[in-house]
Amino acid sequence: MGALPFLRTIVRPSAALVRSTVLELLILTVHVLLYPTGLAQERRPPPPPAVAGPRGDQEGDGEDRPPVLLLHGFIDNRSVFVLLRRSLRRHGWQHVLTLNFSLLTCDVRAAAELLARHVEEVCDRTGSPQVDVVGHSLGGLIARYYVQRMGGDARVRMLVTLGTPHAGTHLAGIVPGHPLARQMRPDSEIVAELGEPAPQCGTQFVSFWSDLDLIMIPVETARIDHPDLISRSVRVSGVGHLALPVHTEVAVGIRQALTMAETTDGRAGAASVA
């Protein structure tokens, strides 16, 4: 039953869906060209030297901001974040890092363990006690598992997810045999674990979900709906799944979410991006 609205949308596409699909195809073409540039892990630069003197308080001064770690989705790599990374760096974030998961990765739990080790490395290298994480699609699910099930909330101040199947997506059922695809189904053990109580989880969550995301079936599965989590959902209009990490308005929303994390300590409701 979950796939029926999706099928009706395909049979009777709206003008917005047609525009979104054309944009998705364009983004896919560009991403295929950029894909080889992101196959290798990024180089780990040495920590910047300490600078004496008072720190500024303007937006461009990112001295006090935690590092931001960007996590890609299924069968993808860090090249998907070229524009988002540039946007964050331009607006004052000094440490914007990526982590590539191996194409041979077959388990969310194993990927979360790799993420845990990488977060510790980032904290050691930058001297920051916490990081912020932005995860696209499967990357957001891996990050949430680390935060919610492996004690990662001690290290992750805020987790922003983009088109992540928090409640599982029915589309995963059409990918035969791949273990990660099975773990993204609505009836998977991973989804069930993430639905269990998490009363002490201190990480703040912001989930961006799109009304025209054809990978998330139903589209609302990309929202975080858990009574114990400090979470806010942001509805994005007219944007497909692949466009979420590169869309200008989404980048603005991500920057606002990361900035507000310093002062937000309660549960928030829904928002939207036109």
HURA-V618630 format. One record per residue. N is the residue number from 0. SS is DSSP state (alpha for helix, beta for strand, coil for the rest). OMEGA is omega as a letter, one per 30 degrees, with the letter a starting at -180 (none if undefined). BURIAL is I if it has 24 or more other C-alpha atoms within 12 Angstrom, else O. Layout:
n:N ss:SS omega:OMEGA burial:BURIAL
n:N ss:SS omega:OMEGA burial:BURIAL
This chain:
n:0 ss:coil omega:a burial:O
n:1 ss:coil omega:a burial:O
n:2 ss:coil omega:a burial:O
n:3 ss:alpha omega:l burial:O
n:4 ss:alpha omega:l burial:O
n:5 ss:alpha omega:a burial:I
n:6 ss:alpha omega:l burial:O
n:7 ss:alpha omega:l burial:O
n:8 ss:alpha omega:l burial:O
n:9 ss:alpha omega:a burial:O
n:10 ss:alpha omega:a burial:O
n:11 ss:coil omega:a burial:O
n:12 ss:coil omega:l burial:O
n:13 ss:coil omega:l burial:O
n:14 ss:alpha omega:l burial:O
n:15 ss:alpha omega:l burial:O
n:16 ss:alpha omega:l burial:I
n:17 ss:alpha omega:l burial:O
n:18 ss:alpha omega:a burial:O
n:19 ss:alpha omega:a burial:I
n:20 ss:alpha omega:l burial:I
n:21 ss:alpha omega:l burial:O
n:22 ss:alpha omega:l burial:I
n:23 ss:alpha omega:l burial:I
n:24 ss:alpha omega:l burial:O
n:25 ss:alpha omega:l burial:O
n:26 ss:alpha omega:l burial:I
n:27 ss:alpha omega:l burial:O
n:28 ss:alpha omega:l burial:O
n:29 ss:alpha omega:a burial:O
n:30 ss:alpha omega:l burial:I
n:31 ss:alpha omega:l burial:O
n:32 ss:alpha omega:a burial:O
n:33 ss:alpha omega:a burial:O
n:34 ss:alpha omega:a burial:O
n:35 ss:alpha omega:a burial:O
n:36 ss:alpha omega:a burial:O
n:37 ss:alpha omega:a burial:I
n:38 ss:coil omega:a burial:O
n:39 ss:coil omega:l burial:O
n:40 ss:coil omega:l burial:O
n:41 ss:coil omega:l burial:O
n:42 ss:coil omega:a burial:O
n:43 ss:coil omega:a burial:O
n:44 ss:coil omega:l burial:O
n:45 ss:coil omega:l burial:O
n:46 ss:coil omega:l burial:O
n:47 ss:coil omega:l burial:O
n:48 ss:coil omega:l burial:O
n:49 ss:coil omega:l burial:O
n:50 ss:coil omega:a burial:O
n:51 ss:coil omega:l burial:O
n:52 ss:coil omega:a burial:O
n:53 ss:coil omega:l burial:O
n:54 ss:coil omega:l burial:O
n:55 ss:coil omega:l burial:O
n:56 ss:coil omega:l burial:O
n:57 ss:coil omega:a burial:O
n:58 ss:coil omega:a burial:O
n:59 ss:coil omega:l burial:O
n:60 ss:coil omega:a burial:O
n:61 ss:coil omega:a burial:I
n:62 ss:coil omega:a burial:I
n:63 ss:coil omega:a burial:I
n:64 ss:coil omega:l burial:I
n:65 ss:coil omega:l burial:I
n:66 ss:beta omega:l burial:I
n:67 ss:beta omega:a burial:I
n:68 ss:beta omega:a burial:I
n:69 ss:beta omega:a burial:I
n:70 ss:beta omega:a burial:I
n:71 ss:coil omega:a burial:I
n:72 ss:coil omega:a burial:I
n:73 ss:coil omega:l burial:I
n:74 ss:coil omega:a burial:I
n:75 ss:coil omega:l burial:I
n:76 ss:coil omega:a burial:I
n:77 ss:alpha omega:a burial:I
n:78 ss:alpha omega:l burial:I
n:79 ss:alpha omega:a burial:I
n:80 ss:alpha omega:a burial:I
n:81 ss:alpha omega:a burial:I
n:82 ss:alpha omega:a burial:I
n:83 ss:alpha omega:l burial:I
n:84 ss:alpha omega:l burial:I
n:85 ss:alpha omega:l burial:O
n:86 ss:alpha omega:a burial:I
n:87 ss:alpha omega:a burial:I
n:88 ss:alpha omega:l burial:I
n:89 ss:alpha omega:a burial:O
n:90 ss:coil omega:l burial:I
n:91 ss:coil omega:l burial:I
n:92 ss:coil omega:a burial:I
n:93 ss:coil omega:a burial:I
n:94 ss:coil omega:l burial:I
n:95 ss:beta omega:a burial:I
n:96 ss:beta omega:l burial:I
n:97 ss:beta omega:l burial:I
n:98 ss:beta omega:l burial:I
n:99 ss:coil omega:l burial:I
n:100 ss:coil omega:a burial:I
n:101 ss:coil omega:l burial:I
n:102 ss:coil omega:l burial:O
n:103 ss:coil omega:l burial:O
n:104 ss:coil omega:a burial:I
n:105 ss:coil omega:a burial:O
n:106 ss:coil omega:l burial:I
n:107 ss:alpha omega:a burial:I
n:108 ss:alpha omega:l burial:I
n:109 ss:alpha omega:l burial:O
n:110 ss:alpha omega:l burial:I
n:111 ss:alpha omega:l burial:I
n:112 ss:alpha omega:l burial:I
n:113 ss:alpha omega:l burial:I
n:114 ss:alpha omega:l burial:I
n:115 ss:alpha omega:l burial:I
n:116 ss:alpha omega:a burial:O
n:117 ss:alpha omega:l burial:I
n:118 ss:alpha omega:l burial:I
n:119 ss:alpha omega:l burial:I
n:120 ss:alpha omega:a burial:I
n:121 ss:alpha omega:l burial:I
n:122 ss:alpha omega:l burial:I
n:123 ss:alpha omega:a burial:O
n:124 ss:alpha omega:a burial:O
n:125 ss:alpha omega:a burial:I
n:126 ss:coil omega:l burial:O
n:127 ss:coil omega:l burial:I
n:128 ss:coil omega:a burial:O
n:129 ss:coil omega:l burial:I
n:130 ss:beta omega:l burial:I
n:131 ss:beta omega:a burial:I
n:132 ss:beta omega:l burial:I
n:133 ss:beta omega:a burial:I
n:134 ss:beta omega:l burial:I
n:135 ss:beta omega:l burial:I
n:136 ss:coil omega:a burial:I
n:137 ss:alpha omega:l burial:I
n:138 ss:alpha omega:l burial:I
n:139 ss:alpha omega:l burial:I
n:140 ss:alpha omega:l burial:I
n:141 ss:alpha omega:a burial:I
n:142 ss:alpha omega:l burial:I
n:143 ss:alpha omega:l burial:I
n:144 ss:alpha omega:l burial:I
n:145 ss:alpha omega:a burial:I
n:146 ss:alpha omega:a burial:I
n:147 ss:alpha omega:a burial:I
n:148 ss:alpha omega:a burial:I
n:149 ss:coil omega:l burial:I
n:150 ss:coil omega:a burial:O
n:151 ss:alpha omega:l burial:I
n:152 ss:alpha omega:l burial:I
n:153 ss:alpha omega:a burial:I
n:154 ss:coil omega:a burial:I
n:155 ss:beta omega:l burial:I
n:156 ss:beta omega:l burial:I
n:157 ss:beta omega:l burial:I
n:158 ss:beta omega:l burial:I
n:159 ss:beta omega:l burial:I
n:160 ss:beta omega:a burial:I
n:161 ss:beta omega:l burial:I
n:162 ss:coil omega:a burial:I
n:163 ss:coil omega:a burial:I
n:164 ss:coil omega:a burial:I
n:165 ss:coil omega:l burial:I
n:166 ss:coil omega:a burial:I
n:167 ss:coil omega:l burial:I
n:168 ss:coil omega:l burial:I
n:169 ss:alpha omega:a burial:I
n:170 ss:alpha omega:l burial:I
n:171 ss:alpha omega:a burial:I
n:172 ss:alpha omega:a burial:I
n:173 ss:alpha omega:l burial:O
n:174 ss:coil omega:a burial:O
n:175 ss:coil omega:l burial:O
n:176 ss:coil omega:a burial:O
n:177 ss:coil omega:a burial:O
n:178 ss:alpha omega:l burial:O
n:179 ss:alpha omega:l burial:I
n:180 ss:alpha omega:l burial:I
n:181 ss:alpha omega:a burial:I
n:182 ss:alpha omega:l burial:I
n:183 ss:coil omega:l burial:I
n:184 ss:coil omega:a burial:I
n:185 ss:coil omega:a burial:I
n:186 ss:coil omega:a burial:O
n:187 ss:coil omega:l burial:I
n:188 ss:alpha omega:l burial:O
n:189 ss:alpha omega:l burial:I
n:190 ss:alpha omega:l burial:I
n:191 ss:alpha omega:l burial:O
n:192 ss:alpha omega:a burial:I
n:193 ss:alpha omega:l burial:I
n:194 ss:coil omega:a burial:I
n:195 ss:coil omega:a burial:O
n:196 ss:coil omega:l burial:O
n:197 ss:coil omega:a burial:O
n:198 ss:coil omega:a burial:O
n:199 ss:coil omega:a burial:O
n:200 ss:coil omega:a burial:I
n:201 ss:coil omega:a burial:I
n:202 ss:coil omega:l burial:I
n:203 ss:beta omega:a burial:I
n:204 ss:beta omega:l burial:I
n:205 ss:beta omega:a burial:I
n:206 ss:beta omega:l burial:I
n:207 ss:beta omega:l burial:I
n:208 ss:beta omega:a burial:I
n:209 ss:beta omega:l burial:I
n:210 ss:coil omega:l burial:I
n:211 ss:coil omega:l burial:I
n:212 ss:coil omega:a burial:I
n:213 ss:coil omega:l burial:I
n:214 ss:coil omega:l burial:I
n:215 ss:coil omega:a burial:I
n:216 ss:coil omega:f burial:I
n:217 ss:coil omega:a burial:I
n:218 ss:alpha omega:a burial:I
n:219 ss:alpha omega:l burial:I
n:220 ss:alpha omega:l burial:I
n:221 ss:alpha omega:l burial:I
n:222 ss:coil omega:l burial:I
n:223 ss:coil omega:a burial:I
n:224 ss:coil omega:a burial:I
n:225 ss:coil omega:a burial:I
n:226 ss:coil omega:a burial:O
n:227 ss:coil omega:a burial:O
n:228 ss:coil omega:l burial:I
n:229 ss:beta omega:a burial:I
n:230 ss:beta omega:l burial:I
n:231 ss:beta omega:l burial:I
n:232 ss:beta omega:a burial:I
n:233 ss:beta omega:l burial:I
n:234 ss:beta omega:l burial:I
n:235 ss:beta omega:a burial:I
n:236 ss:coil omega:l burial:I
n:237 ss:coil omega:a burial:I
n:238 ss:coil omega:l burial:I
n:239 ss:coil omega:a burial:I
n:240 ss:coil omega:a burial:I
n:241 ss:coil omega:a burial:I
n:242 ss:coil omega:a burial:I
n:243 ss:coil omega:a burial:I
n:244 ss:coil omega:a burial:I
n:245 ss:coil omega:a burial:I
n:246 ss:coil omega:a burial:I
n:247 ss:alpha omega:a burial:O
n:248 ss:alpha omega:l burial:I
n:249 ss:alpha omega:l burial:I
n:250 ss:alpha omega:l burial:I
n:251 ss:alpha omega:l burial:I
n:252 ss:alpha omega:l burial:I
n:253 ss:alpha omega:l burial:I
n:254 ss:alpha omega:l burial:I
n:255 ss:alpha omega:a burial:O
n:256 ss:alpha omega:a burial:I
n:257 ss:alpha omega:l burial:I
n:258 ss:alpha omega:a burial:I
n:259 ss:alpha omega:a burial:O
n:260 ss:coil omega:a burial:I
n:261 ss:coil omega:a burial:O
n:262 ss:coil omega:a burial:O
n:263 ss:coil omega:l burial:O
n:264 ss:coil omega:l burial:O
n:265 ss:coil omega:l burial:O
n:266 ss:coil omega:a burial:O
n:267 ss:coil omega:a burial:O
n:268 ss:coil omega:a burial:O
n:269 ss:beta omega:l burial:O
n:270 ss:beta omega:a burial:O
n:271 ss:beta omega:l burial:O
n:272 ss:beta omega:a burial:I
n:273 ss:coil omega:none burial:O
